[in-house]
Amino acid sequence: MTVDILTPDATLFSGEASYVGLPGSDGSLGILNNHSPLVTTLKEGQVVVRTESGEKTFDVIGGSVEVLHNVVTVLAE
């Protein structure tokens, strides 16, 4: 799946991933390939992205996420 992690100032990550872990405002979320469509908000925590080259983490203080057609878009603060 394609993952984009964006802030108002920069693109933190853009590429392919096998898993995305998110700090959802109602609990932790794990996104895999072919996940059902989803829009939700994020709370403070870490976004974890697993790629072929390893795992990357990004600290966020909030934001939102959209999952649609194997594209995960994180709008982070």
N, C-alpha and C positions, 0 to 999 in steps of 0.2 A: 504494500500500500504506500501511497505517497503521503508524506508528512511535512507540513509547514508550520513552524513556530515563529510567530511574528510579534514584535513589540512596536510601540509607536516610533521607536528610534532605529530599529534594525531587524533583520531577519536572523534569528538565532540558529535555525536549522531548516534545511529544505532538501528532501531526498527520500529514498526508499527505506522502509523499516518493516520489521516483522511483528513488532509489538510496541504499543505506547501505553504507559501507565500515567494516570492523571489524578490530581487531588480534587475530585469533584466536591462541590459544596454540600452534597448529601452523602458523601462517602467516596472511597477510592474507586477508580474505574480502570479496567484493562481493555484495551482495544486491539483486536486481532483482525487479520484480513477477512473481508466479507462481513464486517460488523453491520448490524442494522442501523438505519439513519438515526442520528442523535444530535441534539443541541442542548447544551447545559452550561452552567457557570462553574468556575473554579475557585477554590479557596487557596490560601497560602500553603505552599508545599513544593514538591519536586515533580517535574515532568520527566519521565524515564523513557528513552527511545532506544530500542534494540535494533541494531543494524548488522550487516554482515561483518563489519569491522569492529564490532563491540558495542558496549552500552554507553550511552551519553546521558547526563542528567542536567537539567536546567531548573534553577530556582525561580518560582513565580510567587507573586503576592496576591494574585487573583486573575480574573479574565474570563474567557469563554472558549468553548470548543464546539466545532461542528464536524460530524462524521457523515459523509455522503459518498456513495459509489467508490469506496476504497481510497478516499481522500480525507485526511484528518487535518483540519485547520485550527490551530490554537492561536487565539488572540490574547496575548499575555501582558500583564502589567509587571 
